[in-house]
Amino acid sequence: MDNFLRFSHVSFFRNGNCILDDISFSVPKAESLVILGRNGAGKTTLINLLFGYLWPTTGSVFVLNEEYGTTALKPIQTKIGIVQPAHQEQLLQKSLTVEEMILTGFYATLGLYNDPTDDDRKKAKERLSLLNLTHKAKQTYSTLSSGEKSKVLLLRALGNGKEILILDEPAAALDVTARFELNESISKIKKENPDLTRILITHRLEEIPKDFSSVLLLKEGKILSYGKKEDVLTAEHLSELYDLNLDVAVNNGQYSTSFK
C-alpha cells in the first residue's frame, strides 16, 4: 500500500466530541488533492494531523513513507510547506521586505534571524521572478495587496526541498481577480516542480484550481466521497455536502454550482 501520504482509520476526539471519524485515504506522490467541506467539517484538524501538530486519538498517519509515532517528526515536517494566510498574517514579522519574507521560508522561521548567504538571496530572487514579483523584492511585505501577499506566502512555503505543499484556505480573503491570479500561480509552481504533492483545503468550489485531479469531500468529520474530481464533484454529492438542491456546471475545467 502507498504510504507516501496515508490516513488509516484515523479518528480524533476533543473534549469528548468526535471531530474526525474513521478517516482513511491515501495520496500518491505528485498528486494534487482538494479537501472540500463546509466550515466546521474538520478540514483544518485533518491538516494539523498531517503536519504533526495534533495526534490521532485512534488510527495511523503515514507521511513520506514514515508512520507518525515510530520515527522522528522534525525531518518529516521540514519537507512540508504550508500556506495559512489567516494564521500566518498574525505571526510573521510585518517589517520584512518581500525578499526577506521568501528567505524566512528557507530557514523555517517567522522572522529573519539568519544572515542570508549570497546563494540564498539568489534563490529568493529566482522565486520572485517565477511569479513576476521581482520588482517587489525590496518593498515591505505589509504594504502589499492581499493578492500579492498570497503569492509571496506561496513562494515562502516552498522553502528548500519541500515535497508536500499544503494550501489552507489560501484564497479566503481574495477578490475574484486575485483568486484567479493565485490559482494561476499555484498551477505555475506545480509545472516548475512536477513531483510536488499539493493539498488544498477549501469550502468553496470556485476556489479549486483547474489542474487539481482528486477531491475528498468531508462532512461533519466523515468522508462523504473521495476520488477523481469528475467522479466526486457531482450534483448528488455536492447537494449532500451543502444540504442544498444543487446543479453542477463545468466551464473550461472550472466547476460551479447553481440552485435547481
C-alpha positions, -999 to 999 in steps of 0.1 A, spaced: 0 0 0 12 35 -9 24 52 24 36 84 8 7 101 25 -20 79 41 -46 81 68 -56 47 81 -88 46 102 -80 79 119 -104 94 145 -98 125 166 -117 135 197 -116 168 216 -133 172 250 -153 141 243 -165 154 209 -157 135 177 -140 159 152 -129 132 127 -145 98 124 -127 68 109 -108 87 81 -90 66 56 -74 78 23 -41 79 5 -24 104 -17 3 92 -41 35 113 -47 29 142 -71 -9 141 -67 -30 172 -63 -58 168 -38 -86 191 -28 -102 186 7 -136 203 3 -161 208 31 -182 233 50 -169 253 79 -165 230 109 -163 199 88 -129 190 103 -106 201 74 -81 221 95 -79 193 121 -71 168 94 -43 190 81 -29 196 117 -28 158 120 -10 155 87 16 181 98 20 165 132 6 195 152 -21 171 165 -21 133 172 -49 110 163 -70 95 191 -71 63 171 -56 52 138 -24 58 120 -9 86 99 18 80 73 37 108 57 67 105 33 65 67 38 70 71 76 44 63 103 40 91 129 49 78 163 76 54 150 101 79 137 114 115 143 88 141 134 111 171 126 128 156 95 93 150 80 80 184 89 109 201 71 97 185 39 62 200 42 54 236 32 22 253 44 3 284 34 -22 296 60 -28 333 53 -53 339 82 -29 323 107 5 334 93 -6 371 90 -7 372 128 27 356 133 51 367 106 72 398 111 54 426 93 86 448 88 103 423 65 108 431 28 93 407 2 127 392 -4 133 387 33 99 370 36 109 345 10 142 339 29 124 330 61 109 301 42 144 287 36 151 288 74 116 278 86 115 309 108 88 336 115 114 363 112 148 367 96 173 357 122 200 343 99 225 361 78 214 351 43 241 337 20 246 351 -15 232 318 -28 201 321 -7 195 356 -19 199 344 -55 174 317 -49 149 342 -34 152 364 -64 146 334 -87 115 325 -67 101 361 -71 109 360 -108 88 329 -112 56 348 -103 67 382 -118 74 398 -84 110 408 -89 100 445 -88 85 440 -53 117 425 -38 126 455 -16 90 465 -8 78 460 28 56 429 29 29 446 49 23 472 22 14 446 -4 -21 439 -16 -39 408 -4 -33 391 -37 4 399 -37 7 387 -1 -8 354 -10 17 349 -38 46 357 -15 33 333 11 30 307 -16 67 312 -26 78 313 10 61 279 16 83 262 -10 113 266 13 142 243 4 133 209 -9 96 207 1 78 175 -11 43 184 1 26 218 -2 -5 224 20 -27 253 10 -52 260 38 -79 284 26 -53 304 6 -80 325 -13 -104 331 15 -98 368 17 -92 374 -21 -115 390 -47 -123 373 -79 -93 387 -98 -68 380 -71 -82 344 -66 -77 337 -103 -42 350 -102 -34 329 -72 -47 298 -88 -26 305 -119 4 309 -96 -4 276 -78 -5 259 -112 27 275 -124 46 263 -93 34 228 -100 47 229 -136 81 241 -122 80 213 -95 62 183 -111 70 160 -82 54 183 -57 23 169 -39 -3 196 -33 -32 195 -8 -58 223 -10 -83 229 18 -113 250 10 -151 253 15 -157 270 -19 -160 251 -52 -148 281 -72 -115 282 -54 -103 249 -68 -76 253 -95 -83 235 -127 -53 213 -125 -62 195 -92 -72 160 -101 -86 144 -69 -112 156 -43 -121 144 -8 -155 157 4 -155 160 42 -188 164 61 -192 165 98 -159 147 103 -166 119 79 -156 113 43 -186 117 21 -168 109 -11 -132 106 -23 -117 100 -58 -112 116 -92 -126 152 -95 -151 143 -122 -165 114 -101 -167 133 -69 -179 168 -79 -214 157 -89 -247 174 -82 -257 145 -60 -225 146 -38 -224 184 -36 -261 187 -27 -255 163 1 -223 181 12 -240 215 14 -275 203 23 -289 222 -8 -305 211 -40 -277 220 -65 -268 216 -101 -232 214 -112 -216 231 -143 -181 227 -157 -167 255 -179 -132 251 -192 -123 228 -163 -137 252 -136 -166 238 -115 -195 259 -103 -229 253 -87 -263 268 -90 -296 262 -73 -321 238 -90 
